[in-house]
Amino acid sequence: MNRAQEVERTISKTFKKTIWSKFVKGIKTYELIEEGDKVAVCISGGKDSMLLAKCMQLIHKYSIYPFDIEYIVMDPGYNKINRKKIEDNAKTLEIPIRIFESNIFKVVDSMDANPCYMCAKMRRGYLYRYAKDLGCNKIALGHHFDDVIETTLMSMLYSGEIRTMMPKLHSLNFEGMELIRPLYLIKEATVIEWMKYNELNFIQCACSFTEKCALDGQGGGSKRIEMKKLIQKLQTDNPHVAMNVFNSTHNVNVEAIQGYRKGGEKYSFIEEYE
């Protein structure tokens, strides 16, 4: 076996229980891929998106129904070192990437408020547009289990709402397009373990804003890091905290909440209270 085949084998064999089985379960549970789909796997060059790409290659190879895949990389302004690392890793792992460019890092770097939020929003728009031009009807992102629970907690603590990161979403701005998250059930610790086991080295978030925050000692993405630390602290007393947060988004008791929103309308428990 060559290097790419060895890495691929670890997903379905060594990490069968913690990666492959959860990947397949997520796709089946949330009906993420259907016959006739053309999925654009979005690769940032980090550990999560690279694992996603290899898992998608496997599911494409062994799927019982036909669908197509494109592997796309948007270069939002990477430095030459990071750009080359992405290209080298894709070559090593035999991922046939298409690269297109944008000026997102340059635009976001000039912003004072919410640069990470704006970066993510702009990235998604570029990815949707490029994927649609390739004839795709879905884009796949590398968000995992930890992203889901961190987002849930951030929405409660900083936005005053109960909101989670969904396993799939219809695009509001690109008709006929859908976003899917096939790594939804896979924990970040497992992704790191897989990366280290295979002695792989991927890029981190490579934007100038993040680099600037690191130099200033702020860490970048501070709210998400804060959530990671909070969860770690809570799990020292209760190891089931993360899973309980995750399960709570699947088990909302509408008889014990004061209100909710649906379709742009707000509803209060008072309306049905007798």
SERO-4910 file (N, C-alpha, C, O; in steps of 0.05 Angstrom, whole numbers):
BEGIN
 pado doro    nc1    nc2    nc3   cac1   cac2   cac3    cc1    cc2    cc3    oc1    oc2    oc3
  Met    A     17    -24      0      0      0      0     17     25      0     38     26     13
  Asn    A      8     46    -14     22     71    -13     13     87     11     -4     78     26
  Arg    A     24    111     15     18    127     38    -11    134     41    -23    131     62
  Ala    A    -24    142     19    -52    149     19    -70    125     27    -89    128     42
  Gln    A    -63    102     16    -78     78     22    -75     69     52    -94     60     64
  Glu    A    -51     73     62    -46     67     90    -63     85    109    -76     75    128
  Val    A    -64    111    102    -80    130    118   -110    123    116   -124    123    136
  Glu    A   -118    116     92   -146    109     87   -154     85    103   -176     83    114
  Arg    A   -136     66    104   -141     40    118   -145     45    148   -161     32    161
  Thr    A   -130     64    160   -133     70    188   -161     80    195   -171     75    217
  Ile    A   -173     94    176   -200    104    181   -220     81    184   -236     81    202
  Ser    A   -219     62    166   -238     40    166   -230     16    183   -247     -1    189
  Lys    A   -205     16    192   -196     -7    209   -188      2    237   -203     -4    256
  Thr    A   -166     17    240   -156     25    266   -177     43    281   -181     40    305
  Phe    A   -189     61    266   -208     80    278   -237     74    268   -253     92    265
  Lys    A   -242     49    264   -269     41    254   -291     49    273   -311     60    264
  Lys    A   -287     45    299   -308     50    319   -312     80    323   -334     90    326
  Thr    A   -289     95    325   -291    123    333   -293    143    309   -302    165    313
  Ile    A   -286    134    285   -288    152    262   -307    140    241   -328    152    235
  Trp    A   -300    118    229   -315    108    206   -344    102    213   -362    110    199
  Ser    A   -349     87    235   -376     80    243   -393    105    249   -417    106    242
  Lys    A   -381    124    262   -395    149    269   -400    166    244   -421    179    242
  Phe    A   -382    165    226   -385    180    200   -409    168    185   -426    183    175
  Val    A   -409    142    182   -431    129    167   -458    133    182   -478    138    169
  Lys    A   -457    131    208   -482    135    224   -493    163    220   -517    166    218
  Gly    A   -475    183    220   -484    211    216   -497    215    189   -517    228    187
  Ile    A   -485    203    169   -497    206    142   -524    193    140   -542    203    128
  Lys    A   -527    169    152   -552    155    152   -573    168    170   -596    172    162
  Thr    A   -565    175    194   -584    187    213   -596    213    203   -620    217    205
  Tyr    A   -579    230    192   -588    257    183   -594    258    153   -599    280    142
  Glu    A   -591    235    139   -597    234    110   -582    255     95   -593    272     81
  Leu    A   -555    255     98   -538    276     88   -532    273     58   -528    292     44
  Ile    A   -530    248     49   -524    242     20   -545    225      8   -553    205     20
  Glu    A   -554    233    -16   -575    218    -30   -566    211    -58   -547    223    -69
  Glu    A   -579    192    -70   -572    183    -97   -575    207   -116   -594    222   -115
  Gly    A   -554    210   -133   -555    232   -152   -543    258   -143   -540    277   -159
  Asp    A   -535    260   -117   -522    284   -107   -495    289   -120   -482    270   -129
  Lys    A   -487    314   -121   -460    321   -128   -450    339   -105   -459    362   -103
  Val    A   -432    329    -89   -423    342    -65   -396    355    -68   -377    342    -77
  Ala    A   -394    380    -61   -369    394    -60   -357    392    -32   -368    404    -13
  Val    A   -336    377    -29   -323    375     -3   -304    398      0   -285    401    -15
  Cys    A   -309    415     20   -294    440     23   -270    436     42   -274    428     65
  Ile    A   -247    440     31   -222    435     46   -207    460     52   -200    476     35
  Ser    A   -204    465     78   -189    489     87   -159    483     90   -143    501     91
  Gly    A   -153    457     92   -125    449     96   -120    440    125    -98    430    131
  Gly    A   -139    443    143   -136    434    170   -143    405    174   -151    391    155
  Lys    A   -139    395    198   -143    367    204   -171    357    199   -175    335    189
  Asp    A   -191    374    205   -219    365    203   -227    362    174   -240    342    166
  Ser    A   -221    382    157   -229    380    129   -214    359    114   -224    347     95
  Met    A   -189    354    122   -173    333    109   -184    305    116   -186    288     99
  Leu    A   -192    302    141   -205    276    149   -231    273    134   -238    252    124
  Leu    A   -247    295    132   -272    294    118   -268    285     89   -283    268     79
  Ala    A   -248    296     76   -242    289     48   -236    259     45   -247    246     27
  Lys    A   -220    248     63   -214    219     62   -238    202     68   -242    181     55
  Cys    A   -255    210     87   -279    195     93   -298    196     69   -311    176     63
  Met    A   -300    219     57   -318    221     33   -308    204     10   -324    193     -5
  Gln    A   -282    202      7   -271    184    -13   -279    156     -8   -286    141    -26
  Leu    A   -278    148     17   -285    120     25   -315    115     20   -322     94      9
  Ile    A   -332    133     29   -361    128     26   -368    129     -3   -387    115    -11
  His    A   -355    145    -19   -360    145    -48   -352    119    -61   -366    109    -79
  Lys    A   -330    107    -51   -321     82    -62   -339     59    -55   -343     41    -72
  Tyr    A   -351     59    -31   -366     36    -22   -396     41    -21   -411     24    -12
  Ser    A   -405     64    -30   -434     71    -28   -450     52    -46   -442     44    -68
  Ile    A   -475     46    -37   -492     28    -52   -508     44    -73   -522     32    -90
  Tyr    A   -507     71    -72   -520     87    -92   -501    108   -103   -483    117    -89
  Pro    A   -504    115   -128   -485    133   -141   -489    162   -134   -511    173   -132
  Phe    A   -466    176   -129   -466    205   -126   -438    214   -134   -419    198   -135
  Asp    A   -435    240   -139   -409    250   -148   -397    269   -127   -411    279   -110
  Ile    A   -371    273   -129   -356    289   -110   -337    308   -124   -324    300   -144
  Glu    A   -334    332   -114   -313    351   -122   -299    358    -96   -312    362    -75
  Tyr    A   -273    361    -97   -257    369    -73   -246    397    -79   -228    401    -95
  Ile    A   -257    417    -64   -250    445    -71   -236    458    -48   -242    454    -24
  Val    A   -216    474    -55   -200    490    -36   -202    519    -44   -195    526    -66
  Met    A   -212    536    -25   -211    564    -30   -187    576    -17   -183    573      8
  Asp    A   -170    590    -32   -147    604    -20   -156    632    -15   -158    649    -33
  Pro    A   -161    639     11   -171    666     17   -149    686     22   -153    709     30
  Gly    A   -124    677     16   -101    694     20    -80    681     37    -66    695     52
  Tyr    A    -77    654     35    -57    640     50    -29    650     43    -24    659     20
  Asn    A    -10    649     62     18    654     55     28    630     39     15    609     38
  Lys    A     51    633     26     61    612      8     66    586     22     62    564     10
  Ile    A     75    587     47     81    563     62     56    546     67     56    522     62
  Asn    A     34    559     76      9    545     81     -3    535     55    -14    513     55
  Arg    A     -3    551     34    -13    542      8      1    517     -1    -12    498    -10
  Lys    A     27    516      1     43    493     -8     37    469     10     36    446      0
  Lys    A     33    473     36     27    451     54      1    438     47     -2    413     47
  Ile    A    -19    454     40    -45    443     31    -41    426      6    -52    404      4
  Glu    A    -27    437    -13    -23    423    -38     -7    397    -34    -13    377    -46
  Asp    A     13    398    -17     30    374    -12     14    353      3     16    329     -4
  Asn    A     -2    361     22    -19    341     37    -39    328     19    -44    304     20
  Ala    A    -51    345      1    -71    334    -17    -58    314    -36    -70    293    -43
  Lys    A    -34    320    -45    -20    301    -63    -13    275    -48    -16    254    -59
  Thr    A     -3    278    -23      4    254     -8    -20    237     -2    -18    212     -4
  Leu    A    -42    249      4    -67    234     10    -84    227    -14   -105    216    -12
  Glu    A    -74    235    -38    -87    230    -63   -116    241    -63   -135    227    -70
  Ile    A   -118    266    -56   -143    281    -57   -142    300    -81   -126    318    -80
  Pro    A   -158    295   -101   -156    311   -126   -170    339   -123   -192    342   -131
  Ile    A   -155    358   -111   -167    383   -104   -168    403   -128   -152    402   -146
  Arg    A   -188    420   -127   -190    443   -145   -186    468   -127   -199    471   -107
  Ile    A   -168    486   -135   -162    509   -119   -172    534   -133   -167    538   -157
  Phe    A   -187    551   -118   -194    578   -129   -187    599   -108   -184    592    -85
  Glu    A   -185    623   -116   -175    644    -98   -196    666    -93   -214    671   -108
  Ser    A   -192    678    -69   -209    701    -61   -191    720    -45   -168    714    -38
  Asn    A   -202    743    -38   -186    763    -22   -198    766      6   -196    788     18
  Ile    A   -210    745     17   -224    747     42   -206    756     65   -214    773     80
  Phe    A   -183    745     68   -165    752     90   -159    782     89   -158    795    110
  Lys    A   -154    792     65   -148    821     63   -171    838     72   -167    858     85
  Val    A   -196    830     64   -220    845     72   -224    844    102   -229    864    115
  Val    A   -223    819    113   -229    815    141   -208    828    159   -214    837    181
  Asp    A   -183    829    150   -161    840    166   -166    869    173   -155    880    192
  Ser    A   -182    883    157   -187    912    161   -211    917    179   -217    940    185
  Met    A   -224    895    188   -248    898    204   -241    898    234   -223    884    243
  Asp    A   -255    914    249   -251    916    278   -270    898    294   -263    888    315
  Ala    A   -294    894    283   -314    878    297   -320    851    283   -324    850    259
  Asn    A   -321    830    299   -329    803    290   -315    793    265   -328    784    247
  Pro    A   -288    795    264   -274    787    240   -277    757    234   -280    749    211
  Cys    A   -278    740    255   -280    711    251   -308    704    240   -310    687    222
  Tyr    A   -328    717    250   -356    712    241   -358    720    211   -369    705    195
  Met    A   -347    744    205   -349    754    177   -332    736    158   -340    732    135
  Cys    A   -310    727    168   -293    709    151   -308    684    144   -308    676    121
  Ala    A   -321    672    164   -336    647    160   -359    652    140   -364    635    123
  Lys    A   -373    674    144   -396    680    127   -387    685     98   -400    675     80
  Met    A   -366    700     94   -356    705     67   -345    680     54   -350    675     30
  Arg    A   -331    664     69   -321    638     59   -344    621     48   -342    610     26
  Arg    A   -365    620     64   -387    603     56   -400    612     30   -407    596     12
  Gly    A   -402    639     27   -413    649      2   -397    642    -22   -407    634    -43
  Tyr    A   -370    645    -20   -352    638    -42   -354    608    -48   -354    601    -71
  Leu    A   -355    592    -27   -356    563    -31   -382    554    -45   -382    538    -63
  Tyr    A   -404    566    -36   -430    560    -49   -429    567    -78   -437    551    -95
  Arg    A   -419    590    -84   -419    600   -112   -402    582   -130   -410    575   -152
  Tyr    A   -378    576   -120   -359    559   -136   -371    531   -139   -369    519   -161
  Ala    A   -382    520   -118   -393    493   -119   -416    492   -139   -419    473   -154
  Lys    A   -433    512   -138   -456    513   -156   -447    515   -185   -459    502   -203
  Asp    A   -426    530   -190   -415    532   -217   -404    505   -227   -403    500   -251
  Leu    A   -396    488   -208   -386    461   -215   -409    441   -218   -405    417   -225
  Gly    A   -434    450   -214   -457    433   -216   -464    417   -191   -479    398   -192
  Cys    A   -453    426   -169   -458    412   -143   -485    422   -131   -493    445   -136
  Asn    A   -498    405   -116   -522    414   -102   -518    414    -71   -536    422    -56
  Lys    A   -493    406    -62   -487    406    -34   -458    413    -29   -441    407    -46
  Ile    A   -453    427     -7   -426    431      2   -423    417     29   -441    418     46
  Ala    A   -400    403     33   -395    389     58   -373    403     73   -352    409     62
  Leu    A   -378    410     99   -359    423    116   -350    404    138   -363    385    145
  Gly    A   -326    410    149   -313    392    168   -320    397    198   -304    390    215
  His    A   -342    409    204   -350    414    232   -355    387    245   -367    369    234
  His    A   -346    385    270   -349    359    285   -366    363    310   -377    384    316
  Phe    A   -367    341    326   -383    340    351   -377    363    370   -395    376    380
  Asp    A   -351    369    374   -344    390    393   -353    418    383   -361    434    399
  Asp    A   -352    422    356   -362    447    345   -392    451    352   -401    473    357
  Val    A   -407    429    351   -436    430    356   -442    438    385   -458    456    389
  Ile    A   -429    425    404   -435    432    432   -424    460    440   -436    474    456
  Glu    A   -401    467    429   -390    494    434   -409    516    423   -414    536    437
  Thr    A   -419    511    399   -438    531    387   -463    533    404   -474    554    408
  Thr    A   -473    510    413   -497    509    430   -494    526    455   -511    542    462
  Leu    A   -471    522    469   -466    537    493   -462    566    488   -471    583    503
  Met    A   -448    573    466   -443    601    460   -469    616    455   -473    639    463
  Ser    A   -488    602    441   -514    615    435   -529    621    461   -543    641    463
  Met    A   -528    603    480   -542    607    506   -529    629    522   -542    646    533
  Leu    A   -502    628    524   -488    646    543   -483    674    531   -481    693    547
  Tyr    A   -482    676    505   -475    702    493   -496    714    474   -496    737    468
  Ser    A   -515    697    465   -536    707    447   -564    706    460   -583    716    448
  Gly    A   -567    693    483   -592    692    496   -613    675    481   -637    681    482
  Glu    A   -604    654    467   -622    637    453   -612    608    454   -588    604    457
  Ile    A   -629    589    450   -621    561    448   -620    554    419   -640    552    405
  Arg    A   -596    551    409   -591    547    380   -567    529    377   -547    532    391
  Thr    A   -568    510    358   -546    492    354   -536    493    326   -548    506    308
  Met    A   -514    480    321   -503    477    294   -517    452    281   -513    430    290
  Met    A   -532    457    260   -548    435    249   -532    417    231   -512    426    219
  Pro    A   -539    391    229   -524    373    212   -528    379    182   -511    371    165
  Lys    A   -550    392    175   -553    401    147   -572    425    146   -589    429    163
  Leu    A   -568    442    126   -583    467    123   -587    473     94   -570    468     77
  His    A   -611    483     87   -616    494     60   -604    522     59   -607    537     77
  Ser    A   -591    528     37   -580    555     33   -602    574     28   -621    569     13
  Leu    A   -601    598     41   -621    618     38   -615    636     13   -632    649      3
  Asn    A   -589    636      5   -581    654    -16   -574    640    -43   -572    653    -63
  Phe    A   -571    614    -42   -564    599    -66   -585    577    -69   -583    556    -57
  Glu    A   -604    582    -86   -627    564    -90   -617    536    -99   -600    533   -117
  Gly    A   -629    516    -86   -622    488    -93   -597    478    -80   -590    455    -84
  Met    A   -583    495    -64   -559    486    -51   -564    479    -22   -582    491     -9
  Glu    A   -548    461    -12   -551    451     16   -524    448     28   -505    440     15
  Leu    A   -522    453     54   -497    449     69   -500    424     86   -521    421    100
  Ile    A   -480    407     86   -481    383    103   -455    381    120   -434    392    112
  Arg    A   -457    368    143   -435    365    162   -431    335    169   -441    326    189
  Pro    A   -417    320    152   -415    291    156   -399    283    180   -401    260    189
  Leu    A   -382    300    192   -367    293    216   -382    299    241   -370    300    263
  Tyr    A   -408    304    240   -425    313    261   -422    297    287   -425    308    309
  Leu    A   -418    271    285   -417    254    309   -389    247    318   -385    232    337
  Ile    A   -369    258    304   -341    251    310   -328    272    328   -329    296    323
  Lys    A   -315    263    349   -303    281    369   -276    291    360   -261    277    346
  Glu    A   -270    316    367   -245    328    358   -221    313    369   -201    310    355
  Ala    A   -222    302    393   -200    287    404   -193    263    386   -170    256    384
  Thr    A   -213    251    374   -209    228    356   -195    237    331   -178    223    320
  Val    A   -203    261    320   -191    271    296   -161    276    301   -144    269    285
  Ile    A   -154    287    325   -126    293    332   -111    266    335    -88    264    326
  Glu    A   -124    247    347   -111    220    351   -105    208    324    -84    196    320
  Trp    A   -124    209    305   -120    199    278    -97    213    264    -81    200    251
  Met    A    -96    239    266    -75    255    254    -47    247    265    -28    243    250
  Lys    A    -45    245    291    -19    237    304    -12    209    297     12    203    293
  Tyr    A    -31    191    297    -26    163    291    -13    160    264      5    143    260
  Asn    A    -23    176    245    -12    175    217     11    194    212     21    197    190
  Glu    A     20    208    234     42    227    232     37    247    210     55    253    193
  Leu    A     13    259    210      5    279    190      8    307    203      5    310    227
  Asn    A     13    326    186     17    354    196      1    372    178      7    376    155
  Phe    A    -21    384    189    -38    402    174    -36    430    183    -25    435    205
  Ile    A    -46    449    168    -45    477    176    -66    483    197    -86    468    199
  Gln    A    -61    503    213    -81    513    232    -96    535    218    -93    539    193
  Cys    A   -114    550    232   -126    573    220   -104    592    213    -89    601    231
  Ala    A   -102    599    187    -78    613    178    -83    642    171    -67    654    156
  Cys    A   -104    655    182   -109    682    174    -91    701    190    -82    694    212
  Ser    A    -86    725    180    -69    744    193    -81    754    220    -66    760    238
  Phe    A   -108    754    222   -120    762    247   -114    743    270   -107    751    292
  Thr    A   -115    717    263   -109    697    284    -80    699    292    -73    697    316
  Glu    A    -62    702    272    -34    705    278    -29    729    296    -12    728    314
  Lys    A    -43    751    291    -40    776    306    -49    771    335    -37    781    354
  Cys    A    -72    757    338    -82    751    365    -63    734    381    -59    738    405
  Ala    A    -50    715    367    -31    698    381     -7    714    391      3    709    413
  Leu    A      2    733    375     24    750    383     17    767    407     34    773    424
  Asp    A     -8    776    407    -18    793    429    -26    777    454    -32    789    475
  Gly    A    -25    750    452    -32    734    474    -62    731    478    -71    722    499
  Gln    A    -78    737    457   -107    736    460   -118    709    451   -139    701    459
  Gly    A   -102    695    434   -110    667    427   -128    665    403   -128    644    390
  Gly    A   -142    686    394   -160    684    371   -183    666    377   -181    647    391
  Gly    A   -207    672    365   -230    655    369   -236    651    398   -243    629    407
  Ser    A   -233    672    415   -233    670    444   -258    657    455   -256    642    475
  Lys    A   -281    663    444   -306    652    455   -307    622    452   -315    608    471
  Arg    A   -299    612    429   -299    583    425   -278    569    443   -283    548    454
  Ile    A   -255    582    446   -235    571    464   -245    571    493   -240    552    508
  Glu    A   -260    592    500   -272    594    527   -291    571    531   -292    560    553
  Met    A   -307    564    511   -326    542    513   -311    516    517   -320    499    532
  Lys    A   -290    512    502   -274    487    504   -264    484    533   -266    462    545
  Lys    A   -254    506    544   -243    505    572   -266    500    592   -262    485    611
  Leu    A   -289    512    587   -312    508    605   -321    479    605   -325    467    626
  Ile    A   -323    467    581   -331    439    579   -311    421    592   -319    402    606
  Gln    A   -285    426    588   -264    410    600   -266    411    631   -263    391    644
  Lys    A   -271    435    641   -274    438    670   -298    423    681   -296    409    702
  Leu    A   -321    425    668   -345    412    677   -342    381    676   -353    367    692
  Gln    A   -327    372    656   -324    343    652   -306    330    672   -304    306    674
  Thr    A   -291    346    688   -275    335    709   -293    323    731   -285    304    744
  Asp    A   -316    334    734   -336    324    754   -356    306    741   -366    286    753
  Asn    A   -363    312    716   -383    296    702   -374    291    673   -377    308    656
  Pro    A   -363    267    667   -353    261    641   -374    260    619   -367    258    595
  His    A   -399    262    626   -421    260    607   -431    288    598   -451    289    583
  Val    A   -419    309    608   -429    336    602   -432    342    572   -453    351    563
  Ala    A   -411    337    557   -411    343    529   -433    327    514   -448    339    498
  Met    A   -436    302    520   -457    286    508   -484    295    516   -503    294    500
  Asn    A   -487    303    541   -513    313    550   -521    338    536   -545    342    529
  Val    A   -502    357    531   -508    381    516   -517    373    488   -536    384    478
  Phe    A   -502    355    476   -508    346    449   -536    333    448   -552    340    430
  Asn    A   -542    315    466   -568    302    467   -591    321    472   -613    317    463
  Ser    A   -585    342    487   -607    361    494   -618    375    469   -641    383    469
  Thr    A   -601    378    448   -611    390    424   -628    372    407   -642    381    389
  His    A   -628    346    414   -645    326    401   -670    320    419   -687    304    411
  Asn    A   -671    332    442   -691    324    462   -703    348    476   -704    349    500
  Val    A   -713    367    460   -724    392    471   -752    386    481   -769    377    466
  Asn    A   -757    392    506   -784    388    518   -799    414    515   -796    433    532
  Val    A   -816    417    495   -830    442    489   -851    449    510   -860    471    511
  Glu    A   -857    429    527   -876    435    549   -863    448    573   -877    456    592
  Ala    A   -837    450    572   -822    462    595   -804    485    586   -783    489    598
  Ile    A   -811    499    564   -797    523    556   -817    545    553   -840    541    547
  Gln    A   -807    570    558   -826    593    558   -833    602    530   -854    615    527
  Gly    A   -816    597    511   -823    606    484   -804    595    463   -783    585    470
  Tyr    A   -812    598    438   -795    589    416   -802    605    391   -822    618    389
  Arg    A   -784    603    371   -788    616    345   -789    595    323   -775    575    323
  Lys    A   -807    599    304   -809    582    281   -820    597    257   -841    610    260
  Gly    A   -807    595    235   -816    609    211   -818    639    214   -835    652    202
  Gly    A   -801    650    231   -801    679    235   -821    689    256   -822    713    262
  Glu    A   -837    670    266   -858    677    286   -849    669    314   -836    648    317
  Lys    A   -856    685    334   -850    679    362   -875    667    376   -897    677    372
  Tyr    A   -870    647    391   -892    634    406   -886    633    436   -863    629    444
  Ser    A   -906    638    452   -903    637    481   -920    615    493   -941    608    483
  Phe    A   -910    604    516   -926    583    529   -952    593    539   -971    578    543
  Ile    A   -955    620    543   -979    632    552  -1002    627    533  -1025    623    541
  Glu    A   -996    626    507  -1016    622    487  -1031    596    489  -1054    593    481
  Glu    A  -1017    575    500  -1030    549    503  -1034    541    532  -1043    519    538
  Tyr    A  -1028    560    550  -1031    554    578  -1061    554    587  -1075    573    579
  Glu    A  -1069    534    601  -1097    533    611  -1097    533    641  -1119    533    653
***
